[in-house]
Amino acid sequence: SQQGEEDPQALSIQEGENATMNCSYKTSINNLQWYRQNSGRGLVHLILIRSNEREKHSGRLRVTLDTSKKSSSLLITASRAADTASYFCATDADRGSTLGRLYFGRGTQLTVWP
Amino acid sequence: DGGITQSPKYLFRKEGQNVTLSCEQNLNHDAMYWYRQDPGQGLRLIYYSQIVNDFQKGDIAEGYSVSREKKESFPLTVTSAQKNPTAFYLCASSMGTGRRRNTEAFFGQGTRLTVV
């Protein structure tokens, strides 16, 4: 399977702390994306990092990508209660992939306590 | 507003009954996707379409059918052959083809289907 796998499955922190989630995948990729899902809602795209990039920032989000280890991390700095959600990584596949499809992991459930 | 709309939000189905979930997008996206999400699970791909009048099976297509008669619309029918249809269904779209493939996906708000 080319599915990404997030780690940890669940993360519970206090407001103001940083939250780090990791994603590992199995095959070479063109890009890796992170999505957020509030309970009972659709997914919202957060950030995309290409295979030739090592780090990317967007507001309080920082994503790193290590293609040699086939892994990525998502760091949310200064967490807020509103950051409580599930976070998913999604990968494409570099070669032989079905055009445009993404492979999702099971997600990390982040809970931020006030 | 541009976006992707799923309806209904909640759907109840009797056993043996077919039901159709609607998905419409006005983003002018070529690619559309249907995913199924079960508690504690990731998203599993049911069907996808890269262009009008063409679609492909995903990983769990059995018991489902789709059509893509218009670029904007990609309805999913859950048939009586689907033995365990209770789940949260998500539709997504993306620019999807050629050099613009593997760009971000836009998701609808989901349909929660329950068999009663």
Contacts between the chains, C-beta under 8 A, distances in Angstrom:
chain1	res1	chain2	res2	distance
A	3	B	42	6.8
A	30	B	102	5.2
A	31	B	102	5.8
A	33	B	104	6.3
A	33	B	105	7.8
A	35	B	105	7.9
A	35	B	107	7.9
A	40	B	88	7.6
A	40	B	110	7.2
A	40	B	112	7.4
A	41	B	109	5.8
A	41	B	110	6.6
A	42	B	6	7.8
A	42	B	90	5.8
A	42	B	92	8.0
A	42	B	107	3.6
A	42	B	108	5.3
A	42	B	109	4.8
A	42	B	110	5.3
A	43	B	43	7.7
A	43	B	90	7.0
A	43	B	92	7.6
A	43	B	105	7.6
A	43	B	107	4.5
A	44	B	107	7.2
A	45	B	104	4.2
A	45	B	105	6.7
A	45	B	106	7.2
A	48	B	103	7.5
A	48	B	104	5.9
A	88	B	42	6.8
A	88	B	43	7.3
A	90	B	105	7.6
A	92	B	101	7.7
A	92	B	102	4.1
A	98	B	48	7.4
A	98	B	56	6.9
A	99	B	31	7.7
A	99	B	50	5.6
A	99	B	96	7.0
A	99	B	97	6.3
A	99	B	101	5.3
A	100	B	31	4.7
A	100	B	48	7.4
A	100	B	50	6.3
A	100	B	94	6.0
A	100	B	96	4.0
A	100	B	97	6.6
A	100	B	101	4.3
A	100	B	102	6.0
A	101	B	33	7.1
A	101	B	45	6.3
A	101	B	48	5.9
A	101	B	58	7.5
A	102	B	102	7.4
A	102	B	105	6.2
A	104	B	35	7.7
A	104	B	42	4.5
A	104	B	43	4.2
A	105	B	42	5.2
A	106	B	40	6.8
A	106	B	41	6.0
A	106	B	42	4.3
A	107	B	42	6.2
